[in-house]
Amino acid sequence: MKIRKELIKREVAGDTILVPVGKSVYDSNGLFALNELGAFLWDRLPQASDREDLLAAVLAEYEVPEAEAARDLDEFLTRLREFGIL
């Protein structure tokens, strides 16, 4: 999946955040905080060809019902699209 904005993931005081760099600094509303699942998904976005790849990765990593994993994944992807990141 294609990430549109230049963001780097950083660990700060135990929290995972995305920090805009380059031109993204001017287009951004600030930092983006990620929970554990968000950080996991962020690391896999560049290699994932589609949503199904990400869902398979979540199901392989976490013991969670598929419906719950799909709901959380869709919420994450929706948020990224709302912020113009995907």
PyMOL Python script that loads the backbone (N, CA, C, O; Angstrom):
from pymol import cmd

cmd.read_pdbstr("""\
ATOM      1  N   MET A   1       0.846  -1.171   0.000  1.00  0.00           N
ATOM      2  CA  MET A   1       0.000   0.000   0.000  1.00  0.00           C
ATOM      3  C   MET A   1       0.897   1.242   0.000  1.00  0.00           C
ATOM      4  O   MET A   1       1.976   1.246   0.594  1.00  0.00           O
ATOM      5  N   LYS A   2       0.443   2.260  -0.657  1.00  0.00           N
ATOM      6  CA  LYS A   2       1.247   3.456  -0.838  1.00  0.00           C
ATOM      7  C   LYS A   2       0.984   4.480   0.266  1.00  0.00           C
ATOM      8  O   LYS A   2      -0.149   4.913   0.474  1.00  0.00           O
ATOM      9  N   ILE A   3       2.053   4.857   0.966  1.00  0.00           N
ATOM     10  CA  ILE A   3       1.982   5.904   1.989  1.00  0.00           C
ATOM     11  C   ILE A   3       2.305   7.220   1.299  1.00  0.00           C
ATOM     12  O   ILE A   3       3.381   7.368   0.719  1.00  0.00           O
ATOM     13  N   ARG A   4       1.387   8.173   1.357  1.00  0.00           N
ATOM     14  CA  ARG A   4       1.530   9.441   0.636  1.00  0.00           C
ATOM     15  C   ARG A   4       2.375  10.477   1.346  1.00  0.00           C
ATOM     16  O   ARG A   4       3.095  11.240   0.703  1.00  0.00           O
ATOM     17  N   LYS A   5       2.298  10.509   2.635  1.00  0.00           N
ATOM     18  CA  LYS A   5       3.016  11.543   3.384  1.00  0.00           C
ATOM     19  C   LYS A   5       4.321  10.979   3.927  1.00  0.00           C
ATOM     20  O   LYS A   5       4.452   9.780   4.173  1.00  0.00           O
ATOM     21  N   GLU A   6       5.274  11.873   4.105  1.00  0.00           N
ATOM     22  CA  GLU A   6       6.551  11.482   4.686  1.00  0.00           C
ATOM     23  C   GLU A   6       6.415  11.501   6.204  1.00  0.00           C
ATOM     24  O   GLU A   6       6.359  12.561   6.827  1.00  0.00           O
ATOM     25  N   LEU A   7       6.363  10.315   6.778  1.00  0.00           N
ATOM     26  CA  LEU A   7       6.237  10.176   8.226  1.00  0.00           C
ATOM     27  C   LEU A   7       7.232   9.137   8.707  1.00  0.00           C
ATOM     28  O   LEU A   7       7.462   8.128   8.040  1.00  0.00           O
ATOM     29  N   ILE A   8       7.814   9.385   9.855  1.00  0.00           N
ATOM     30  CA  ILE A   8       8.689   8.388  10.455  1.00  0.00           C
ATOM     31  C   ILE A   8       8.100   7.987  11.806  1.00  0.00           C
ATOM     32  O   ILE A   8       7.531   8.807  12.527  1.00  0.00           O
ATOM     33  N   LYS A   9       8.250   6.727  12.119  1.00  0.00           N
ATOM     34  CA  LYS A   9       7.744   6.190  13.384  1.00  0.00           C
ATOM     35  C   LYS A   9       8.819   6.324  14.443  1.00  0.00           C
ATOM     36  O   LYS A   9       9.979   5.975  14.223  1.00  0.00           O
ATOM     37  N   ARG A  10       8.414   6.834  15.595  1.00  0.00           N
ATOM     38  CA  ARG A  10       9.341   7.008  16.713  1.00  0.00           C
ATOM     39  C   ARG A  10       8.683   6.549  18.005  1.00  0.00           C
ATOM     40  O   ARG A  10       7.467   6.644  18.169  1.00  0.00           O
ATOM     41  N   GLU A  11       9.501   6.055  18.910  1.00  0.00           N
ATOM     42  CA  GLU A  11       9.066   5.705  20.258  1.00  0.00           C
ATOM     43  C   GLU A  11       9.470   6.858  21.169  1.00  0.00           C
ATOM     44  O   GLU A  11      10.649   7.200  21.255  1.00  0.00           O
ATOM     45  N   VAL A  12       8.494   7.456  21.849  1.00  0.00           N
ATOM     46  CA  VAL A  12       8.758   8.581  22.736  1.00  0.00           C
ATOM     47  C   VAL A  12       8.049   8.323  24.056  1.00  0.00           C
ATOM     48  O   VAL A  12       6.821   8.250  24.114  1.00  0.00           O
ATOM     49  N   ALA A  13       8.833   8.187  25.107  1.00  0.00           N
ATOM     50  CA  ALA A  13       8.295   7.982  26.450  1.00  0.00           C
ATOM     51  C   ALA A  13       7.288   6.845  26.485  1.00  0.00           C
ATOM     52  O   ALA A  13       6.250   6.944  27.140  1.00  0.00           O
ATOM     53  N   GLY A  14       7.596   5.766  25.779  1.00  0.00           N
ATOM     54  CA  GLY A  14       6.736   4.590  25.783  1.00  0.00           C
ATOM     55  C   GLY A  14       5.575   4.639  24.810  1.00  0.00           C
ATOM     56  O   GLY A  14       4.814   3.676  24.715  1.00  0.00           O
ATOM     57  N   ASP A  15       5.420   5.738  24.084  1.00  0.00           N
ATOM     58  CA  ASP A  15       4.354   5.871  23.098  1.00  0.00           C
ATOM     59  C   ASP A  15       4.944   5.795  21.699  1.00  0.00           C
ATOM     60  O   ASP A  15       6.087   6.193  21.473  1.00  0.00           O
ATOM     61  N   THR A  16       4.158   5.282  20.766  1.00  0.00           N
ATOM     62  CA  THR A  16       4.568   5.232  19.371  1.00  0.00           C
ATOM     63  C   THR A  16       3.862   6.357  18.633  1.00  0.00           C
ATOM     64  O   THR A  16       2.637   6.473  18.670  1.00  0.00           O
ATOM     65  N   ILE A  17       4.652   7.180  17.965  1.00  0.00           N
ATOM     66  CA  ILE A  17       4.081   8.302  17.221  1.00  0.00           C
ATOM     67  C   ILE A  17       4.646   8.340  15.806  1.00  0.00           C
ATOM     68  O   ILE A  17       5.739   7.841  15.540  1.00  0.00           O
ATOM     69  N   LEU A  18       3.881   8.941  14.914  1.00  0.00           N
ATOM     70  CA  LEU A  18       4.343   9.224  13.566  1.00  0.00           C
ATOM     71  C   LEU A  18       4.657  10.701  13.501  1.00  0.00           C
ATOM     72  O   LEU A  18       3.831  11.542  13.856  1.00  0.00           O
ATOM     73  N   VAL A  19       5.855  11.010  13.045  1.00  0.00           N
ATOM     74  CA  VAL A  19       6.334  12.393  12.990  1.00  0.00           C
ATOM     75  C   VAL A  19       6.457  12.800  11.525  1.00  0.00           C
ATOM     76  O   VAL A  19       7.150  12.134  10.757  1.00  0.00           O
ATOM     77  N   PRO A  20       5.794  13.884  11.130  1.00  0.00           N
ATOM     78  CA  PRO A  20       5.932  14.345   9.751  1.00  0.00           C
ATOM     79  C   PRO A  20       7.330  14.906   9.496  1.00  0.00           C
ATOM     80  O   PRO A  20       7.911  15.562  10.361  1.00  0.00           O
ATOM     81  N   VAL A  21       7.861  14.645   8.307  1.00  0.00           N
ATOM     82  CA  VAL A  21       9.163  15.171   7.891  1.00  0.00           C
ATOM     83  C   VAL A  21       9.018  15.733   6.480  1.00  0.00           C
ATOM     84  O   VAL A  21       8.031  15.470   5.794  1.00  0.00           O
ATOM     85  N   GLY A  22       9.995  16.495   6.065  1.00  0.00           N
ATOM     86  CA  GLY A  22       9.973  17.058   4.715  1.00  0.00           C
ATOM     87  C   GLY A  22       8.769  17.951   4.505  1.00  0.00           C
ATOM     88  O   GLY A  22       8.383  18.693   5.407  1.00  0.00           O
ATOM     89  N   LYS A  23       8.172  17.889   3.328  1.00  0.00           N
ATOM     90  CA  LYS A  23       7.003  18.710   2.993  1.00  0.00           C
ATOM     91  C   LYS A  23       5.800  18.361   3.851  1.00  0.00           C
ATOM     92  O   LYS A  23       4.902  19.185   4.021  1.00  0.00           O
ATOM     93  N   SER A  24       5.771  17.155   4.391  1.00  0.00           N
ATOM     94  CA  SER A  24       4.635  16.727   5.212  1.00  0.00           C
ATOM     95  C   SER A  24       4.477  17.564   6.470  1.00  0.00           C
ATOM     96  O   SER A  24       3.384  17.643   7.031  1.00  0.00           O
ATOM     97  N   VAL A  25       5.556  18.186   6.917  1.00  0.00           N
ATOM     98  CA  VAL A  25       5.476  19.034   8.111  1.00  0.00           C
ATOM     99  C   VAL A  25       4.458  20.148   7.888  1.00  0.00           C
ATOM    100  O   VAL A  25       3.699  20.490   8.794  1.00  0.00           O
ATOM    101  N   TYR A  26       4.442  20.709   6.690  1.00  0.00           N
ATOM    102  CA  TYR A  26       3.549  21.827   6.393  1.00  0.00           C
ATOM    103  C   TYR A  26       2.120  21.375   6.113  1.00  0.00           C
ATOM    104  O   TYR A  26       1.177  22.147   6.285  1.00  0.00           O
ATOM    105  N   ASP A  27       1.959  20.121   5.680  1.00  0.00           N
ATOM    106  CA  ASP A  27       0.635  19.590   5.345  1.00  0.00           C
ATOM    107  C   ASP A  27      -0.026  18.877   6.508  1.00  0.00           C
ATOM    108  O   ASP A  27      -1.167  18.429   6.394  1.00  0.00           O
ATOM    109  N   SER A  28       0.662  18.768   7.606  1.00  0.00           N
ATOM    110  CA  SER A  28       0.189  17.938   8.712  1.00  0.00           C
ATOM    111  C   SER A  28      -0.474  18.771   9.803  1.00  0.00           C
ATOM    112  O   SER A  28      -0.202  19.961   9.966  1.00  0.00           O
ATOM    113  N   ASN A  29      -1.348  18.103  10.538  1.00  0.00           N
ATOM    114  CA  ASN A  29      -1.978  18.727  11.698  1.00  0.00           C
ATOM    115  C   ASN A  29      -1.244  18.376  12.979  1.00  0.00           C
ATOM    116  O   ASN A  29      -1.770  18.598  14.070  1.00  0.00           O
ATOM    117  N   GLY A  30      -0.074  17.849  12.871  1.00  0.00           N
ATOM    118  CA  GLY A  30       0.695  17.491  14.055  1.00  0.00           C
ATOM    119  C   GLY A  30       1.173  16.059  14.024  1.00  0.00           C
ATOM    120  O   GLY A  30       1.344  15.466  12.958  1.00  0.00           O
ATOM    121  N   LEU A  31       1.385  15.516  15.193  1.00  0.00           N
ATOM    122  CA  LEU A  31       1.858  14.144  15.340  1.00  0.00           C
ATOM    123  C   LEU A  31       0.675  13.186  15.344  1.00  0.00           C
ATOM    124  O   LEU A  31      -0.452  13.581  15.643  1.00  0.00           O
ATOM    125  N   PHE A  32       0.935  11.941  15.016  1.00  0.00           N
ATOM    126  CA  PHE A  32      -0.084  10.912  15.021  1.00  0.00           C
ATOM    127  C   PHE A  32       0.337   9.823  16.002  1.00  0.00           C
ATOM    128  O   PHE A  32       1.404   9.228  15.850  1.00  0.00           O
ATOM    129  N   ALA A  33      -0.484   9.564  16.995  1.00  0.00           N
ATOM    130  CA  ALA A  33      -0.189   8.517  17.979  1.00  0.00           C
ATOM    131  C   ALA A  33      -0.736   7.186  17.472  1.00  0.00           C
ATOM    132  O   ALA A  33      -1.831   7.124  16.911  1.00  0.00           O
ATOM    133  N   LEU A  34       0.041   6.124  17.676  1.00  0.00           N
ATOM    134  CA  LEU A  34      -0.377   4.782  17.274  1.00  0.00           C
ATOM    135  C   LEU A  34      -0.471   3.883  18.497  1.00  0.00           C
ATOM    136  O   LEU A  34       0.374   3.940  19.390  1.00  0.00           O
ATOM    137  N   ASN A  35      -1.506   3.053  18.529  1.00  0.00           N
ATOM    138  CA  ASN A  35      -1.555   2.024  19.558  1.00  0.00           C
ATOM    139  C   ASN A  35      -0.733   0.831  19.070  1.00  0.00           C
ATOM    140  O   ASN A  35      -0.115   0.899  18.007  1.00  0.00           O
ATOM    141  N   GLU A  36      -0.722  -0.247  19.830  1.00  0.00           N
ATOM    142  CA  GLU A  36       0.100  -1.414  19.471  1.00  0.00           C
ATOM    143  C   GLU A  36      -0.261  -1.960  18.097  1.00  0.00           C
ATOM    144  O   GLU A  36       0.623  -2.246  17.290  1.00  0.00           O
ATOM    145  N   LEU A  37      -1.546  -2.105  17.830  1.00  0.00           N
ATOM    146  CA  LEU A  37      -1.968  -2.621  16.526  1.00  0.00           C
ATOM    147  C   LEU A  37      -1.616  -1.641  15.411  1.00  0.00           C
ATOM    148  O   LEU A  37      -1.165  -2.057  14.344  1.00  0.00           O
ATOM    149  N   GLY A  38      -1.813  -0.362  15.643  1.00  0.00           N
ATOM    150  CA  GLY A  38      -1.467   0.632  14.641  1.00  0.00           C
ATOM    151  C   GLY A  38       0.011   0.597  14.277  1.00  0.00           C
ATOM    152  O   GLY A  38       0.367   0.698  13.103  1.00  0.00           O
ATOM    153  N   ALA A  39       0.867   0.454  15.280  1.00  0.00           N
ATOM    154  CA  ALA A  39       2.315   0.366  15.030  1.00  0.00           C
ATOM    155  C   ALA A  39       2.645  -0.897  14.237  1.00  0.00           C
ATOM    156  O   ALA A  39       3.468  -0.869  13.322  1.00  0.00           O
ATOM    157  N   PHE A  40       2.000  -1.996  14.596  1.00  0.00           N
ATOM    158  CA  PHE A  40       2.192  -3.265  13.885  1.00  0.00           C
ATOM    159  C   PHE A  40       1.805  -3.104  12.413  1.00  0.00           C
ATOM    160  O   PHE A  40       2.548  -3.505  11.517  1.00  0.00           O
ATOM    161  N   LEU A  41       0.639  -2.515  12.179  1.00  0.00           N
ATOM    162  CA  LEU A  41       0.158  -2.329  10.807  1.00  0.00           C
ATOM    163  C   LEU A  41       1.030  -1.348  10.033  1.00  0.00           C
ATOM    164  O   LEU A  41       1.308  -1.559   8.853  1.00  0.00           O
ATOM    165  N   TRP A  42       1.460  -0.279  10.693  1.00  0.00           N
ATOM    166  CA  TRP A  42       2.298   0.717  10.028  1.00  0.00           C
ATOM    167  C   TRP A  42       3.573   0.077   9.467  1.00  0.00           C
ATOM    168  O   TRP A  42       4.005   0.400   8.360  1.00  0.00           O
ATOM    169  N   ASP A  43       4.157  -0.818  10.234  1.00  0.00           N
ATOM    170  CA  ASP A  43       5.392  -1.476   9.800  1.00  0.00           C
ATOM    171  C   ASP A  43       5.162  -2.377   8.595  1.00  0.00           C
ATOM    172  O   ASP A  43       6.100  -2.660   7.849  1.00  0.00           O
ATOM    173  N   ARG A  44       3.938  -2.828   8.396  1.00  0.00           N
ATOM    174  CA  ARG A  44       3.636  -3.752   7.308  1.00  0.00           C
ATOM    175  C   ARG A  44       3.026  -3.080   6.073  1.00  0.00           C
ATOM    176  O   ARG A  44       2.937  -3.703   5.015  1.00  0.00           O
ATOM    177  N   LEU A  45       2.614  -1.841   6.196  1.00  0.00           N
ATOM    178  CA  LEU A  45       1.967  -1.158   5.073  1.00  0.00           C
ATOM    179  C   LEU A  45       2.787  -1.152   3.782  1.00  0.00           C
ATOM    180  O   LEU A  45       2.238  -1.461   2.724  1.00  0.00           O
ATOM    181  N   PRO A  46       4.069  -0.815   3.825  1.00  0.00           N
ATOM    182  CA  PRO A  46       4.816  -0.736   2.559  1.00  0.00           C
ATOM    183  C   PRO A  46       4.890  -2.064   1.792  1.00  0.00           C
ATOM    184  O   PRO A  46       4.958  -2.057   0.562  1.00  0.00           O
ATOM    185  N   GLN A  47       4.877  -3.184   2.490  1.00  0.00           N
ATOM    186  CA  GLN A  47       4.980  -4.481   1.833  1.00  0.00           C
ATOM    187  C   GLN A  47       3.622  -5.068   1.465  1.00  0.00           C
ATOM    188  O   GLN A  47       3.543  -5.975   0.636  1.00  0.00           O
ATOM    189  N   ALA A  48       2.559  -4.561   2.069  1.00  0.00           N
ATOM    190  CA  ALA A  48       1.222  -5.118   1.832  1.00  0.00           C
ATOM    191  C   ALA A  48       0.687  -4.664   0.483  1.00  0.00           C
ATOM    192  O   ALA A  48       0.757  -3.484   0.138  1.00  0.00           O
ATOM    193  N   SER A  49       0.159  -5.603  -0.265  1.00  0.00           N
ATOM    194  CA  SER A  49      -0.410  -5.232  -1.557  1.00  0.00           C
ATOM    195  C   SER A  49      -1.855  -4.792  -1.419  1.00  0.00           C
ATOM    196  O   SER A  49      -2.361  -4.044  -2.256  1.00  0.00           O
ATOM    197  N   ASP A  50      -2.526  -5.251  -0.362  1.00  0.00           N
ATOM    198  CA  ASP A  50      -3.918  -4.860  -0.164  1.00  0.00           C
ATOM    199  C   ASP A  50      -4.349  -5.127   1.280  1.00  0.00           C
ATOM    200  O   ASP A  50      -3.561  -5.580   2.111  1.00  0.00           O
ATOM    201  N   ARG A  51      -5.603  -4.836   1.549  1.00  0.00           N
ATOM    202  CA  ARG A  51      -6.184  -5.000   2.877  1.00  0.00           C
ATOM    203  C   ARG A  51      -6.080  -6.449   3.353  1.00  0.00           C
ATOM    204  O   ARG A  51      -5.825  -6.704   4.530  1.00  0.00           O
ATOM    205  N   GLU A  52      -6.275  -7.378   2.450  1.00  0.00           N
ATOM    206  CA  GLU A  52      -6.264  -8.799   2.824  1.00  0.00           C
ATOM    207  C   GLU A  52      -4.889  -9.233   3.338  1.00  0.00           C
ATOM    208  O   GLU A  52      -4.800 -10.064   4.242  1.00  0.00           O
ATOM    209  N   ASP A  53      -3.829  -8.681   2.771  1.00  0.00           N
ATOM    210  CA  ASP A  53      -2.477  -8.968   3.269  1.00  0.00           C
ATOM    211  C   ASP A  53      -2.340  -8.502   4.719  1.00  0.00           C
ATOM    212  O   ASP A  53      -1.795  -9.215   5.562  1.00  0.00           O
ATOM    213  N   LEU A  54      -2.840  -7.304   4.996  1.00  0.00           N
ATOM    214  CA  LEU A  54      -2.756  -6.776   6.354  1.00  0.00           C
ATOM    215  C   LEU A  54      -3.612  -7.587   7.319  1.00  0.00           C
ATOM    216  O   LEU A  54      -3.196  -7.856   8.446  1.00  0.00           O
ATOM    217  N   LEU A  55      -4.790  -7.971   6.885  1.00  0.00           N
ATOM    218  CA  LEU A  55      -5.665  -8.770   7.745  1.00  0.00           C
ATOM    219  C   LEU A  55      -5.016 -10.114   8.062  1.00  0.00           C
ATOM    220  O   LEU A  55      -5.072 -10.566   9.205  1.00  0.00           O
ATOM    221  N   ALA A  56      -4.411 -10.751   7.086  1.00  0.00           N
ATOM    222  CA  ALA A  56      -3.726 -12.026   7.309  1.00  0.00           C
ATOM    223  C   ALA A  56      -2.585 -11.852   8.314  1.00  0.00           C
ATOM    224  O   ALA A  56      -2.367 -12.720   9.159  1.00  0.00           O
ATOM    225  N   ALA A  57      -1.861 -10.744   8.227  1.00  0.00           N
ATOM    226  CA  ALA A  57      -0.764 -10.492   9.162  1.00  0.00           C
ATOM    227  C   ALA A  57      -1.288 -10.317  10.583  1.00  0.00           C
ATOM    228  O   ALA A  57      -0.692 -10.826  11.532  1.00  0.00           O
ATOM    229  N   VAL A  58      -2.396  -9.604  10.733  1.00  0.00           N
ATOM    230  CA  VAL A  58      -2.987  -9.400  12.060  1.00  0.00           C
ATOM    231  C   VAL A  58      -3.426 -10.736  12.645  1.00  0.00           C
ATOM    232  O   VAL A  58      -3.161 -11.022  13.813  1.00  0.00           O
ATOM    233  N   LEU A  59      -4.092 -11.551  11.842  1.00  0.00           N
ATOM    234  CA  LEU A  59      -4.587 -12.842  12.326  1.00  0.00           C
ATOM    235  C   LEU A  59      -3.442 -13.793  12.677  1.00  0.00           C
ATOM    236  O   LEU A  59      -3.581 -14.625  13.574  1.00  0.00           O
ATOM    237  N   ALA A  60      -2.317 -13.673  11.977  1.00  0.00           N
ATOM    238  CA  ALA A  60      -1.155 -14.519  12.284  1.00  0.00           C
ATOM    239  C   ALA A  60      -0.458 -14.076  13.565  1.00  0.00           C
ATOM    240  O   ALA A  60       0.138 -14.894  14.266  1.00  0.00           O
ATOM    241  N   GLU A  61      -0.532 -12.781  13.871  1.00  0.00           N
ATOM    242  CA  GLU A  61       0.191 -12.231  15.026  1.00  0.00           C
ATOM    243  C   GLU A  61      -0.627 -12.226  16.313  1.00  0.00           C
ATOM    244  O   GLU A  61      -0.084 -12.435  17.397  1.00  0.00           O
ATOM    245  N   TYR A  62      -1.923 -11.989  16.196  1.00  0.00           N
ATOM    246  CA  TYR A  62      -2.776 -11.810  17.376  1.00  0.00           C
ATOM    247  C   TYR A  62      -3.861 -12.882  17.432  1.00  0.00           C
ATOM    248  O   TYR A  62      -4.379 -13.314  16.402  1.00  0.00           O
ATOM    249  N   GLU A  63      -4.189 -13.292  18.625  1.00  0.00           N
ATOM    250  CA  GLU A  63      -5.297 -14.223  18.822  1.00  0.00           C
ATOM    251  C   GLU A  63      -6.565 -13.403  19.004  1.00  0.00           C
ATOM    252  O   GLU A  63      -6.923 -13.017  20.117  1.00  0.00           O
ATOM    253  N   VAL A  64      -7.233 -13.148  17.890  1.00  0.00           N
ATOM    254  CA  VAL A  64      -8.409 -12.298  17.876  1.00  0.00           C
ATOM    255  C   VAL A  64      -9.363 -12.840  16.812  1.00  0.00           C
ATOM    256  O   VAL A  64      -8.915 -13.341  15.781  1.00  0.00           O
ATOM    257  N   PRO A  65     -10.670 -12.745  17.052  1.00  0.00           N
ATOM    258  CA  PRO A  65     -11.620 -13.189  16.020  1.00  0.00           C
ATOM    259  C   PRO A  65     -11.438 -12.380  14.736  1.00  0.00           C
ATOM    260  O   PRO A  65     -11.127 -11.190  14.783  1.00  0.00           O
ATOM    261  N   GLU A  66     -11.632 -13.024  13.610  1.00  0.00           N
ATOM    262  CA  GLU A  66     -11.427 -12.362  12.324  1.00  0.00           C
ATOM    263  C   GLU A  66     -12.301 -11.123  12.169  1.00  0.00           C
ATOM    264  O   GLU A  66     -11.843 -10.115  11.629  1.00  0.00           O
ATOM    265  N   ALA A  67     -13.537 -11.174  12.626  1.00  0.00           N
ATOM    266  CA  ALA A  67     -14.438 -10.026  12.497  1.00  0.00           C
ATOM    267  C   ALA A  67     -13.902  -8.824  13.272  1.00  0.00           C
ATOM    268  O   ALA A  67     -13.981  -7.692  12.794  1.00  0.00           O
ATOM    269  N   GLU A  68     -13.362  -9.064  14.456  1.00  0.00           N
ATOM    270  CA  GLU A  68     -12.796  -7.973  15.254  1.00  0.00           C
ATOM    271  C   GLU A  68     -11.546  -7.409  14.596  1.00  0.00           C
ATOM    272  O   GLU A  68     -11.355  -6.194  14.543  1.00  0.00           O
ATOM    273  N   ALA A  69     -10.693  -8.303  14.092  1.00  0.00           N
ATOM    274  CA  ALA A  69      -9.476  -7.863  13.414  1.00  0.00           C
ATOM    275  C   ALA A  69      -9.821  -7.029  12.182  1.00  0.00           C
ATOM    276  O   ALA A  69      -9.193  -6.002  11.926  1.00  0.00           O
ATOM    277  N   ALA A  70     -10.814  -7.473  11.428  1.00  0.00           N
ATOM    278  CA  ALA A  70     -11.219  -6.752  10.220  1.00  0.00           C
ATOM    279  C   ALA A  70     -11.783  -5.381  10.581  1.00  0.00           C
ATOM    280  O   ALA A  70     -11.495  -4.398   9.898  1.00  0.00           O
ATOM    281  N   ARG A  71     -12.566  -5.304  11.627  1.00  0.00           N
ATOM    282  CA  ARG A  71     -13.151  -4.029  12.058  1.00  0.00           C
ATOM    283  C   ARG A  71     -12.054  -3.043  12.475  1.00  0.00           C
ATOM    284  O   ARG A  71     -12.070  -1.878  12.080  1.00  0.00           O
ATOM    285  N   ASP A  72     -11.101  -3.530  13.280  1.00  0.00           N
ATOM    286  CA  ASP A  72      -9.997  -2.665  13.725  1.00  0.00           C
ATOM    287  C   ASP A  72      -9.128  -2.222  12.554  1.00  0.00           C
ATOM    288  O   ASP A  72      -8.718  -1.064  12.480  1.00  0.00           O
ATOM    289  N   LEU A  73      -8.852  -3.137  11.650  1.00  0.00           N
ATOM    290  CA  LEU A  73      -8.048  -2.812  10.473  1.00  0.00           C
ATOM    291  C   LEU A  73      -8.753  -1.763   9.620  1.00  0.00           C
ATOM    292  O   LEU A  73      -8.129  -0.794   9.186  1.00  0.00           O
ATOM    293  N   ASP A  74     -10.029  -1.947   9.382  1.00  0.00           N
ATOM    294  CA  ASP A  74     -10.775  -0.992   8.559  1.00  0.00           C
ATOM    295  C   ASP A  74     -10.803   0.389   9.206  1.00  0.00           C
ATOM    296  O   ASP A  74     -10.712   1.403   8.515  1.00  0.00           O
ATOM    297  N   GLU A  75     -10.929   0.428  10.520  1.00  0.00           N
ATOM    298  CA  GLU A  75     -10.913   1.716  11.226  1.00  0.00           C
ATOM    299  C   GLU A  75      -9.554   2.397  11.049  1.00  0.00           C
ATOM    300  O   GLU A  75      -9.492   3.601  10.800  1.00  0.00           O
ATOM    301  N   PHE A  76      -8.479   1.640  11.174  1.00  0.00           N
ATOM    302  CA  PHE A  76      -7.126   2.175  11.011  1.00  0.00           C
ATOM    303  C   PHE A  76      -6.933   2.721   9.591  1.00  0.00           C
ATOM    304  O   PHE A  76      -6.445   3.838   9.413  1.00  0.00           O
ATOM    305  N   LEU A  77      -7.315   1.936   8.592  1.00  0.00           N
ATOM    306  CA  LEU A  77      -7.146   2.367   7.202  1.00  0.00           C
ATOM    307  C   LEU A  77      -8.003   3.594   6.888  1.00  0.00           C
ATOM    308  O   LEU A  77      -7.573   4.485   6.156  1.00  0.00           O
ATOM    309  N   THR A  78      -9.205   3.637   7.439  1.00  0.00           N
ATOM    310  CA  THR A  78     -10.080   4.791   7.238  1.00  0.00           C
ATOM    311  C   THR A  78      -9.435   6.048   7.801  1.00  0.00           C
ATOM    312  O   THR A  78      -9.442   7.096   7.156  1.00  0.00           O
ATOM    313  N   ARG A  79      -8.882   5.946   8.991  1.00  0.00           N
ATOM    314  CA  ARG A  79      -8.226   7.115   9.617  1.00  0.00           C
ATOM    315  C   ARG A  79      -7.044   7.593   8.773  1.00  0.00           C
ATOM    316  O   ARG A  79      -6.863   8.793   8.569  1.00  0.00           O
ATOM    317  N   LEU A  80      -6.243   6.645   8.284  1.00  0.00           N
ATOM    318  CA  LEU A  80      -5.104   7.034   7.445  1.00  0.00           C
ATOM    319  C   LEU A  80      -5.579   7.751   6.186  1.00  0.00           C
ATOM    320  O   LEU A  80      -4.974   8.735   5.760  1.00  0.00           O
ATOM    321  N   ARG A  81      -6.650   7.261   5.598  1.00  0.00           N
ATOM    322  CA  ARG A  81      -7.190   7.912   4.396  1.00  0.00           C
ATOM    323  C   ARG A  81      -7.753   9.299   4.723  1.00  0.00           C
ATOM    324  O   ARG A  81      -7.579  10.237   3.945  1.00  0.00           O
ATOM    325  N   GLU A  82      -8.427   9.432   5.874  1.00  0.00           N
ATOM    326  CA  GLU A  82      -8.972  10.729   6.272  1.00  0.00           C
ATOM    327  C   GLU A  82      -7.879  11.785   6.420  1.00  0.00           C
ATOM    328  O   GLU A  82      -8.098  12.956   6.109  1.00  0.00           O
ATOM    329  N   PHE A  83      -6.711  11.375   6.889  1.00  0.00           N
ATOM    330  CA  PHE A  83      -5.606  12.303   7.071  1.00  0.00           C
ATOM    331  C   PHE A  83      -4.724  12.423   5.828  1.00  0.00           C
ATOM    332  O   PHE A  83      -3.702  13.108   5.848  1.00  0.00           O
ATOM    333  N   GLY A  84      -5.131  11.748   4.744  1.00  0.00           N
ATOM    334  CA  GLY A  84      -4.366  11.820   3.493  1.00  0.00           C
ATOM    335  C   GLY A  84      -3.054  11.068   3.543  1.00  0.00           C
ATOM    336  O   GLY A  84      -2.149  11.345   2.755  1.00  0.00           O
ATOM    337  N   ILE A  85      -2.936  10.118   4.462  1.00  0.00           N
ATOM    338  CA  ILE A  85      -1.686   9.366   4.594  1.00  0.00           C
ATOM    339  C   ILE A  85      -1.648   8.211   3.592  1.00  0.00           C
ATOM    340  O   ILE A  85      -0.586   7.886   3.063  1.00  0.00           O
ATOM    341  N   LEU A  86      -2.773   7.607   3.336  1.00  0.00           N
ATOM    342  CA  LEU A  86      -2.866   6.530   2.339  1.00  0.00           C
ATOM    343  C   LEU A  86      -3.527   7.037   1.077  1.00  0.00           C
ATOM    344  O   LEU A  86      -3.697   6.280   0.122  1.00  0.00           O
TER     345      LEU A  86
END
""", "prot")
cmd.dss("prot")
cmd.show_as("cartoon", "prot")
cmd.util.cbc("prot")
cmd.orient("prot")
